[in-house]
Amino acid sequence: MEHDLSLETLLQHLGEETPFPYGSVTPPIVQTTLFTAPSLRVRNEQGGLNDAGYVYTRESNPTVRLAEQKLAALEQTEDALCFASGMAAIASAILTFTRTGDHVVCVESAYPPTRTLLESWLTRYGVQATFVAGKCPDEFERALQPNTRMIYLESPASMVFHLQDLSAVSALARERGILTLCDNSWATPIYQNPHALGVDLVLHSASKYLGGHSDLLAGVVAGRTEHIEQVRQTRSLLGGVLEPFGAWLLLRGLRTLPVRMTRAHHSGLQVAEWLEQQPQVARVNHPGLPSHPQHALARKQMRGYGSLFSFETHPIRAEQAYAFADCLRLFRFGCSWGGYESLLLGWAQADTEPAPWLFRIYIGLENPDDLIRDLQGALPALTP
Ligand SMILES: *Cc1c(COP(=O)(O)O)cnc(C)c1O
């Protein structure tokens, strides 16, 4: 497909130049484990593959492959692979490129299960990790050891929304032959392309914005062919592959990703800007606000913003935090995000009472004016 097309157009047409069977508009869900060959001779002469190049769905499947082609185009990488979850993608990528005796430098605000994997699970196999705040590239440089093999990034990180300078960190890694990985779930390929900034492998939880409807668990690894071929072998051996129906749901989610992200950008900023003006709110952590300490970096490496952010209160009693949450009619309470429904989580930031609270808020596809009215009705509960 011509790559002079804009991303939105390419996303719809890529891999669909030949009509699907029966003139079907949507891709077929090739719900099969096995692909057989027309003869034993064909199979043996093609190294086990059939005439269409398939053998078994743990290796590859046409529905999954279509999703992978579109994801590679979105992330501007040579290739991409789909996994059964974001964690399957992250774990497979890390396991592919680390071995006993290696050292990993990881951003401390990374998704907590990613941290646990590096901090207490991979240590069993003799892989050590150092965690850095990562707000300036020097911190990574200082944490390097002669055996550092990988730098793991997540920008912005999904709790406090700190950023890393992706081109500076990947440049210092490349000079030393260190591999860089970046979790891009928050910004999505619509607003940030880490590979174009020099990062080797881009990771996604497709359970968030890429799927977009809170009904799909999936993950993605995207990068250069030489790396993807190695990750493919890990996927085949560990078996964390996405199944065809999941790939079909992912393809459906990707169709509307650009329009959903435009909405997420505007609604998220509108609510964040409004919250920043409220007397009960001490600060709002959103990289798109000029008050964010890394706003200049955000503008340099992202084209827009996701609608997950957090805000901090003045010291309040726990009862006030729960009263605030109980007053909300349009927000649900849960830990994922990226779907159509608005969500809220919150924790005290100290063991004292009263204590400042941190609320993480996800703005869904509702009208932001309604969400603001809902918050307006509940915020008085947070007055110290
Ligand atoms: C949810 C999430 C993951 C893990 O993805 P799963 O699909 O739940 O395994 C990884 N990184 C980030 C930033 C996430 O939000």
The ligand as an SDF file (V2000), in Angstrom:
LIG
                    3D

 15 15  0  0  0  0  0  0  0  0999 V2000
   -2.6930   -2.4090   31.6310 C   0  0  0  0  0  0  0  0  0  0  0  0
   -1.2960   -2.0600   31.3380 C   0  0  0  0  0  0  0  0  0  0  0  0
   -0.3460   -3.0500   31.0480 C   0  0  0  0  0  0  0  0  0  0  0  0
   -0.6610   -4.5250   31.0950 C   0  0  0  0  0  0  0  0  0  0  0  0
   -1.5510   -4.8960   30.1090 O   0  0  0  0  0  0  0  0  0  0  0  0
   -2.5350   -6.1640   30.2240 P   0  0  0  0  0  0  0  0  0  0  0  0
   -3.1770   -6.1900   28.8990 O   0  0  0  0  0  0  0  0  0  0  0  0
   -3.4750   -5.8770   31.3580 O   0  0  0  0  0  0  0  0  0  0  0  0
   -1.6760   -7.3570   30.5150 O   0  0  0  0  0  0  0  0  0  0  0  0
    0.9290   -2.6330   30.7160 C   0  0  0  0  0  0  0  0  0  0  0  0
    1.2700   -1.3450   30.7060 N   0  0  0  0  0  0  0  0  0  0  0  0
    0.3880   -0.3580   30.9910 C   0  0  0  0  0  0  0  0  0  0  0  0
    0.8440    1.0600   30.9430 C   0  0  0  0  0  0  0  0  0  0  0  0
   -0.9190   -0.6860   31.3250 C   0  0  0  0  0  0  0  0  0  0  0  0
   -1.7790    0.2790   31.6340 O   0  0  0  0  0  0  0  0  0  0  0  0
  1  2  1  0
  2  3  1  0
  2 14  2  0
  3  4  1  0
  3 10  2  0
  4  5  1  0
  5  6  1  0
  6  7  2  0
  6  8  1  0
  6  9  1  0
 10 11  1  0
 11 12  2  0
 12 13  1  0
 12 14  1  0
 14 15  1  0
M  END
$$$$
